[in-house]
Amino acid sequence: MDASVVKAISVLKLYRDSLRLATHLGRKSGNVEALRSEVRKAFRANMDETDPEKIQTMKEAAFRGLGNYIFVEAQKMAGSEEGTDGEAN
């Protein structure tokens, strides 16, 4: 992903998207509040950061994490549509 795209995404949007993902994952596993609490804790731990380079690095890491999850879920969906008959020995 182009760094300029990540730079344009606000920290608030990443926070909200991360909370939405935590809610989604929590519903699947039964621990919504624990996951949302971890997201809040991670963002609060860094909320006083003022170095633009560090902020950009943290935003890129958060963006990659969200993107990785979306990729994994897309792969699962594609696999379920194709079936699993090619995997058995």
C-alpha positions as CSV (number, residue, x, y, z in Angstrom):
1,M,0.0,0.0,0.0
2,D,1.2,3.4,-0.9
3,A,2.5,5.3,2.2
4,S,0.6,8.5,1.1
5,V,-2.7,6.6,1.4
6,V,-1.9,5.5,5.0
7,K,-0.7,9.0,5.8
8,A,-4.1,10.4,4.7
9,I,-6.0,8.1,7.0
10,S,-6.7,9.7,10.3
11,V,-5.8,8.1,13.6
12,L,-9.5,8.4,14.6
13,K,-10.6,6.4,11.6
14,L,-8.0,3.7,12.4
15,Y,-9.2,3.6,16.0
16,R,-12.8,3.2,14.9
17,D,-12.0,0.6,12.4
18,S,-9.9,-1.3,14.9
19,L,-12.8,-1.2,17.4
20,R,-15.2,-2.5,14.8
21,L,-12.9,-5.3,13.9
22,A,-12.5,-6.2,17.6
23,T,-16.2,-6.3,18.0
24,H,-16.5,-8.5,14.9
25,L,-13.8,-10.9,16.1
26,G,-15.2,-10.8,19.7
27,R,-18.6,-11.9,18.5
28,K,-17.0,-14.9,16.7
29,S,-15.0,-15.9,19.8
30,G,-17.2,-14.7,22.6
31,N,-15.0,-12.0,24.1
32,V,-16.0,-8.6,22.6
33,E,-15.1,-6.5,25.6
34,A,-11.7,-8.0,26.1
35,L,-10.7,-7.3,22.5
36,R,-12.1,-3.8,22.5
37,S,-10.3,-3.2,25.8
38,E,-7.0,-4.2,24.2
39,V,-7.6,-1.9,21.3
40,R,-8.4,1.0,23.6
41,K,-5.3,0.2,25.7
42,A,-3.0,0.2,22.7
43,F,-4.3,3.5,21.4
44,R,-4.2,5.2,24.9
45,A,-0.7,4.0,25.5
46,N,0.4,6.1,22.5
47,M,-2.0,9.0,22.5
48,D,0.6,11.5,23.8
49,E,3.0,10.7,21.0
50,T,3.9,13.8,19.0
51,D,6.7,12.6,16.7
52,P,5.2,12.5,13.2
53,E,7.5,9.7,12.1
54,K,6.5,7.5,15.0
55,I,2.9,8.2,14.5
56,Q,3.2,7.3,10.8
57,T,4.9,4.1,11.7
58,M,2.2,3.1,14.2
59,K,-0.5,4.0,11.7
60,E,1.1,1.8,9.1
61,A,1.3,-1.1,11.5
62,A,-2.4,-0.7,12.4
63,F,-3.3,-0.4,8.8
64,R,-1.3,-3.6,7.9
65,G,-3.0,-5.4,10.8
66,L,-6.5,-4.5,9.5
67,G,-5.5,-5.4,6.0
68,N,-4.0,-8.7,7.0
69,Y,-7.2,-9.7,8.7
70,I,-9.3,-8.7,5.7
71,F,-7.0,-10.7,3.4
72,V,-7.3,-13.8,5.7
73,E,-11.1,-13.6,5.8
74,A,-11.2,-13.2,2.0
75,Q,-9.1,-16.3,1.6
76,K,-11.4,-18.2,3.9
77,M,-14.5,-17.1,2.0
78,A,-12.9,-18.0,-1.3
79,G,-11.9,-21.4,0.1
80,S,-15.4,-22.1,1.3
81,E,-16.9,-21.3,-2.1
82,E,-14.5,-23.6,-3.9
83,G,-14.9,-26.5,-1.4
84,T,-12.3,-28.5,0.3
85,D,-12.3,-31.6,-1.8
86,G,-8.8,-30.9,-3.2
87,E,-7.2,-30.9,0.3
88,A,-7.9,-34.5,1.3
89,N,-5.4,-37.3,0.9
